């Protein structure tokens, strides 16, 4: 069963939230092509792969390579159900 794209984004943000708190949501709102509602719902517009990569890079830019590891760990169980062309290299 295919994974909803938004589920990957939510997993990443929620896992980052465990590490950095509410800042994770504020930073996600700054990613172009990603809409984050006050209710914690997310919507991806445009290229999912580019938006996902930008989200990971946003966390990496703030907190370094360990943030990328957190992102990878958050989605690793979902990746087998995501088309390879939708997964940025940074998460592989």
N, C-alpha and C positions, 0 to 999 in steps of 0.2 A: 504494500500500500504506500503510495507516494506521501512524502512528508510535506506539509504546508510550509511554504517559504517563511511565513511569519513565525512558525514554531522555532526555526533555527535562530532567528533574531531574538526571540524571547528567551531562549535558553542561554544565549550569550549574555544578554543584558542581566538576566537574573543571577547568573553565576558571577558576573562582575560585581553585581550589587552585594553579594556575600562578602566580597573582598573590600570594596571601596564605598559601599553604602549608596545613598541616594544620588551621589555624583554619577553613578553608572547611567541612570535614566536621563540626567541633564545632558550628559555627553552624547547619548544616543539621539537626543532631539536635535543635535547640531549636525547630524549626518544628512547630507543631501540625498533626497530620494526616500528618506525614512520619516514617516509620520508617527509620532508617539502621542497617544491620547492620555489625558489625565487619569483614565481608568486602567492604564497599563496595556491597552491594546496597541498593536503596531500595524502599519500598512506600508508595504513596499511599492514604490512606483519607479518605473524605469527598469534598468538592468539589475536584476536581483544579485548577480555575481558582483557587480561593481559596488552596490550598496553594502553588501555583506563584507566585502574587502575594506571599504571605507570605515565601516564600524570597527572592525578588528584593528585597523591602522590607527584609528582615533584613540583607542585604549592603549595601543602600543606606544604612541607618541607621548602619552601622559605618564605611563607607568612601566615602559620598557618591555623587553622580551617575555617576561613572566606573564604579562597580560595576554600575550598571544597563546601561551600554553594554557591559560585558563579558558580561553575561547575554544581552542582545539578540544580540550577535555569536555567542555560543555556540550559539544555537538557530535562527538565521535560516534556515539551510538545511533545517531540519525543519518549519518553520511551514506551508509550503504543504500538508503532509500531515496537519495537525492541524485538526480542526473549529474554526471561528472562535469558537464559543461556549466553547471550552475554553482560549482564549488570553486572558490578562489584558491590559488596555490597555497596561500598562507594558512589555510585550514587543513591541508592534506598531510 
